[in-house]
Amino acid sequence: MLATLRGRNKLEIISTFLGAHAVPEEHANSRAEYIREIIQVMIPRIAQEGLAQFCDVFCEDGYFSVEEARSILLAAKDAGFGLRLHAEEFGHSGGAKLAAELGARSADHLSYIDDSDIEALKQAGTVATLLPGTVFNLGSMHYAPARKLIAAGVPVALASGFNPGSCFTLNMQLILAIACTQMKMTPAEAITAATINSAYSLGISDRLGTIEEGKQADIILMDVADYRELPYFFGINHCVVTIKNGNVVINLLEKT
């Protein structure tokens, strides 16, 4: 399926294995067996077939504990995967410190992190990938402390959190608006988080994420008078031209 997707569209796909999101119902009474299956069967096969570049675990109370996540991620690291971690979305689980301990490329959500977690992420160089759309859609007001993370020098990225369970949106312009209004990020910080910092979290910032000589020409043109209008004038699509790797793939200006 991934090969088909890569062949059918112009987007670059960086895939992540998230077999440890929740224990399937059929393994409700054999949790340890399912974790062994992830470690001994799934991870080796995915590595062998080159199906993913990263491995992720949902480290949260009621899902996977810190110790379970550590065993899965260490096996993934040994198999050559980069590491990512869903952590501290619904409570303080210890996942953020685990991400720092293992040198994870990114720790996601982070709504319930504390000052010691922030310091650990800073020291490890782990990107804090925030998903304000998920918090918004679930009706929670417990947004990640973006201002504290930025003040501490932790690189902050933004993602849509697109999934059918908690955030069914593809609109990154809306994510920018929520980041600014609810997490008090500036428009410049939000745009940086959605571009170069996100590229950095994927290990591709050497060629993507900014417009500069020598980098791949992935560019969007927005119909706004000022970049600050992107989050301020929310709820509509400002994008009129999309350029991927130097090729114009969408040009709404031709239709006007």
C-alpha positions as CSV (number, residue, x, y, z in Angstrom):
1,M,0.0,0.0,0.0
2,L,2.8,2.4,0.8
3,A,4.5,1.7,-2.5
4,T,1.2,2.4,-4.2
5,L,0.7,5.7,-2.4
6,R,4.2,6.8,-3.2
7,G,3.6,6.0,-6.9
8,R,0.3,7.7,-7.1
9,N,0.9,11.1,-5.6
10,K,3.7,13.7,-5.6
11,L,3.9,13.9,-1.8
12,E,6.8,12.5,0.1
13,I,5.8,9.9,2.7
14,I,7.8,9.4,5.9
15,S,6.2,6.3,7.5
16,T,6.0,5.4,11.2
17,F,5.2,2.1,12.7
18,L,2.7,2.5,15.5
19,G,1.8,-1.1,16.3
20,A,1.9,-0.1,20.0
21,H,-1.1,2.3,20.0
22,A,-3.5,0.1,21.9
23,V,-3.7,-3.5,22.8
24,P,-6.1,-5.2,20.4
25,E,-9.3,-6.8,21.9
26,E,-8.1,-10.3,20.9
27,H,-5.1,-9.7,23.1
28,A,-6.9,-8.2,26.1
29,N,-6.0,-11.2,28.2
30,S,-2.5,-11.8,26.6
31,R,-0.9,-8.3,26.8
32,A,2.6,-9.6,27.2
33,E,2.2,-11.9,24.2
34,Y,1.1,-9.0,22.0
35,I,4.2,-7.0,23.1
36,R,6.4,-10.0,22.2
37,E,4.7,-10.2,18.8
38,I,5.5,-6.5,18.2
39,I,9.2,-7.0,19.2
40,Q,9.9,-10.4,17.7
41,V,7.7,-10.4,14.6
42,M,6.4,-7.0,13.6
43,I,9.5,-4.9,14.0
44,P,11.9,-7.3,12.3
45,R,9.5,-7.8,9.3
46,I,8.9,-4.0,8.9
47,A,12.6,-3.4,9.1
48,Q,13.3,-6.1,6.6
49,E,10.7,-4.9,4.1
50,G,11.6,-1.2,4.6
51,L,8.1,-0.3,5.4
52,A,8.8,2.5,8.0
53,Q,11.6,4.8,9.0
54,F,10.4,5.4,12.6
55,C,8.8,3.5,15.4
56,D,6.3,5.1,17.8
57,V,4.6,4.0,21.0
58,F,1.5,5.5,22.7
59,C,2.9,5.7,26.2
60,E,-0.1,6.6,28.4
61,D,-2.0,5.2,31.3
62,G,-4.3,2.5,30.0
63,Y,-2.3,2.0,26.8
64,F,1.5,1.2,27.2
65,S,3.5,1.8,30.3
66,V,7.0,3.4,30.3
67,E,8.6,0.0,30.7
68,E,6.6,-1.6,27.9
69,A,7.3,1.4,25.7
70,R,11.0,1.2,26.5
71,S,11.3,-2.5,25.5
72,I,9.5,-1.9,22.2
73,L,11.5,1.2,21.4
74,L,14.9,-0.4,22.3
75,A,14.0,-3.3,19.9
76,A,13.1,-0.8,17.2
77,K,16.3,1.2,17.8
78,D,18.4,-2.0,17.5
79,A,16.5,-2.7,14.2
80,G,17.6,0.7,12.8
81,F,14.4,2.7,13.3
82,G,14.3,6.3,14.4
83,L,12.2,6.8,17.5
84,R,9.1,8.8,18.2
85,L,6.8,8.7,21.2
86,H,3.2,9.7,22.0
87,A,3.4,11.0,25.6
88,E,1.6,13.0,28.3
89,E,-1.6,13.5,26.3
90,F,-4.2,12.6,29.0
91,G,-2.0,12.6,32.1
92,H,1.6,12.6,33.3
93,S,2.8,9.1,32.3
94,G,6.6,9.6,32.2
95,G,6.7,9.2,28.4
96,A,8.4,12.5,27.8
97,K,11.4,11.6,30.0
98,L,11.5,8.2,28.2
99,A,11.7,10.0,24.9
100,A,14.6,12.1,26.1
101,E,16.3,9.0,27.7
102,L,16.2,7.1,24.4
103,G,17.1,10.1,22.2
104,A,13.8,10.0,20.4
105,R,13.5,12.3,17.5
106,S,10.1,13.6,18.6
107,A,7.8,13.4,21.6
108,D,4.2,14.2,20.6
109,H,1.2,15.7,22.5
110,L,2.9,16.7,25.8
111,S,-0.2,18.4,27.3
112,Y,0.7,17.3,30.8
113,I,4.5,17.8,30.9
114,D,6.2,19.5,33.8
115,D,9.4,21.6,34.1
116,S,11.6,18.5,34.6
117,D,10.2,17.0,31.4
118,I,10.9,20.2,29.5
119,E,14.5,20.2,30.8
120,A,15.0,16.6,29.8
121,L,13.7,17.2,26.3
122,K,16.0,20.2,26.0
123,Q,19.1,18.3,27.1
124,A,18.2,15.4,24.7
125,G,17.4,17.7,21.7
126,T,14.1,15.9,21.3
127,V,11.5,17.9,19.3
128,A,8.2,18.7,21.0
129,T,5.6,18.0,18.4
130,L,2.4,19.6,19.6
131,L,-1.1,18.7,18.3
132,P,-3.5,21.5,19.3
133,G,-6.2,20.3,16.9
134,T,-6.6,17.1,19.0
135,V,-7.0,19.1,22.2
136,F,-9.5,21.4,20.5
137,N,-11.5,18.6,18.9
138,L,-11.7,16.6,22.1
139,G,-13.2,19.6,23.9
140,S,-10.3,19.8,26.3
141,M,-8.6,23.1,27.4
142,H,-5.4,21.4,28.5
143,Y,-3.0,22.5,25.7
144,A,0.7,21.8,25.8
145,P,2.7,24.6,27.4
146,A,4.2,25.9,24.1
147,R,5.5,29.1,25.7
148,K,7.4,27.3,28.4
149,L,8.9,24.9,25.8
150,I,10.0,27.7,23.5
151,A,11.4,29.8,26.4
152,A,13.4,26.7,27.5
153,G,14.9,26.3,24.0
154,V,13.1,23.1,23.1
155,P,12.4,22.9,19.4
156,V,8.7,22.9,18.9
157,A,6.9,21.4,15.9
158,L,3.2,21.5,14.9
159,A,1.2,18.7,13.4
160,S,-2.4,18.2,12.4
161,G,-2.8,15.0,14.5
162,F,-5.0,13.8,11.6
163,N,-6.8,10.6,12.6
164,P,-10.4,9.4,12.7
165,G,-10.5,9.1,16.4
166,S,-9.6,12.5,17.8
167,C,-8.7,15.0,15.1
168,F,-10.2,14.5,11.6
169,T,-8.7,17.5,9.9
170,L,-6.1,18.0,7.2
171,N,-6.1,21.8,7.5
172,M,-2.7,23.0,8.8
173,Q,-3.8,26.6,8.5
174,L,-6.4,25.9,11.2
175,I,-3.7,24.3,13.3
176,L,-1.7,27.5,13.1
177,A,-4.7,29.5,14.3
178,I,-5.3,27.2,17.3
179,A,-1.6,27.3,18.2
180,C,-1.7,31.1,18.2
181,T,-5.0,31.6,20.0
182,Q,-4.8,28.8,22.5
183,M,-1.1,28.1,23.1
184,K,-0.1,31.8,22.6
185,M,2.5,31.1,20.0
186,T,3.3,34.0,17.7
187,P,2.5,33.6,14.0
188,A,6.2,33.4,13.2
189,E,6.7,30.7,15.8
190,A,3.8,28.7,14.6
191,I,4.9,28.9,10.9
192,T,8.4,27.9,12.0
193,A,7.0,25.0,14.0
194,A,5.0,23.8,11.0
195,T,7.9,24.0,8.5
196,I,11.5,23.8,9.4
197,N,11.1,22.3,12.9
198,S,8.7,19.7,11.5
199,A,11.3,18.8,8.8
200,Y,14.0,18.6,11.5
201,S,11.8,16.2,13.6
202,L,11.8,13.9,10.5
203,G,15.5,14.2,9.9
204,I,15.0,16.0,6.5
205,S,15.7,19.6,7.4
206,D,18.9,19.6,5.3
207,R,16.8,19.6,2.2
208,L,13.3,20.7,3.2
209,G,11.5,23.2,5.5
210,T,13.0,26.5,4.4
211,I,13.3,28.4,1.1
212,E,17.0,28.7,0.5
213,E,19.6,27.9,-2.1
214,G,20.4,24.2,-2.4
215,K,17.2,23.0,-0.9
216,Q,14.3,21.3,-2.6
217,A,11.7,23.7,-4.0
218,D,8.7,22.8,-1.9
219,I,6.8,26.1,-1.8
220,I,3.2,27.3,-1.2
221,L,1.9,30.7,-2.1
222,M,-0.7,32.2,0.1
223,D,-3.2,34.9,-0.8
224,V,-2.6,37.2,2.2
225,A,-1.2,40.7,2.6
226,D,0.9,39.7,5.6
227,Y,2.1,36.4,7.0
228,R,0.3,37.1,10.2
229,E,-3.0,36.8,8.4
230,L,-2.5,33.0,8.1
231,P,-3.6,32.3,11.7
232,Y,-5.6,35.5,12.2
233,F,-7.9,35.1,9.2
234,F,-8.9,31.5,10.0
235,G,-11.3,29.0,8.6
236,I,-10.6,29.5,4.9
237,N,-7.9,28.2,2.6
238,H,-5.4,30.9,1.7
239,C,-3.2,28.6,-0.5
240,V,-3.4,29.5,-4.2
241,V,-0.3,27.8,-5.6
242,T,1.5,24.6,-4.5
243,I,5.0,23.8,-5.8
244,K,6.5,20.3,-5.1
245,N,10.1,19.7,-5.9
246,G,10.1,22.6,-8.3
247,N,6.9,21.5,-10.1
248,V,3.6,23.4,-9.9
249,V,1.0,20.8,-8.8
250,I,-1.8,23.2,-8.0
251,N,-2.4,26.7,-9.4
252,L,-5.6,28.4,-8.5
253,L,-4.5,31.6,-10.0
254,E,-4.9,30.2,-13.5
255,K,-8.6,29.9,-12.8
256,T,-9.2,33.5,-11.9
